[in-house]
């Protein structure tokens, strides 16, 4: 009802102003004339106030109803079970803790093979990785060079509680496609192996197979290797990146 109160205050102030004006201009008039003038002003103002109050009342009532607390919606047993499954699916666990090993500022050394039988191209770069979404994903921002050109890439790694596997995506400024991967981690060897696909501008394949292997050497070092298949279907190493931590 704040709107109605404001209207009333506005018109009450105007009554006083108008009353003073009438009284000031009617100093020489008989007192009955002044009273009649003031009364007419008050009557007119009251009529306007009443109309404004009637118009504002439904709006004020709807505003009051909007902030009225409501009772929690009752859920069936099936809905409760669904909510419990949702909670379990979205909860961070020990699989997500492994991803913390990727967090930090890293210096990288890259080897890239255009030809499996040839010499690799070598370059250096930097990587900034941080946990996002409450510890559910690692976001990586990479900057360096590739084939003599500035290279920039972004990646996300997570663990899907429903699929029970690690998942990742990668995209960069050398392609308009997104590379995807999914796989498992072997705690005995400290190796995460993912298989996925990518669109390859060099071979024109829209779903070129790839395998990505991450080896956690120690707290300050890990390696990332990417494998492809040649025309005969033979697997070869296409890229190797060594990560050395600069700061956590």
Secondary structure by P-SEA (a helix, b strand, c coil): caaaaaaaaaaaaaaaaaaaaaaaaaccccaaaaaaaaaaaaaaaaaaaaaaaaaaaaaaaaaaaaacccccccccaaaaaaaaaaaaaacccaaaaaaccccccbbbbbbbbccccbbbbbbcbbbbbbbcccccbbbbbbbbbcccccccccbbbbbcccccccccccccccccbbbbbcccccccccbbbbbbccccccccccbbbbbbbbbbccccbbbbbbbbcccccbbbbcbbbbbbbccc
